[in-house]
């Protein structure tokens, strides 16, 4: 029974890779499920068996790239480690994603596809925000441990990540600025963590 499962997994991966290629090459609106099926060398029915719609397929690609840069699901508060060390680890993992050319390219495609369709834009934002809940749980745990000041954990998480995105994501997506070099990444991670802790950390 294991062979059919592996075959299904292979087909799903082939569909994802074909979709990545087609979305990057032609954009969201101009890419059809027929074309993705042809590129993946599978039937159109097989594509729909895995992904009920093109939106679902595109969201799956974004989540796949997100996971490939180290899933935030593994990010947990650790009372025996310094807040700075933990934050820099989190921000470093997030930076890996932002410096993935596939993710940046597909983010451009997603933004272009949602400009005239607000409902799709809201859905995409919601799907991606669901992947950012790890930092909110971390902030709440640090607050409960008396290490961070009281406050709206969701807002605090948004502000923390917004600092990173303002220099390592939006300029690259919107105006095609080059990805940050390693030294720039390190500097931004340290500065972002330092600014956050400078305001919210409870000093003993």
Beta strands, then each sheet from edge to edge (+ up, - down):
end
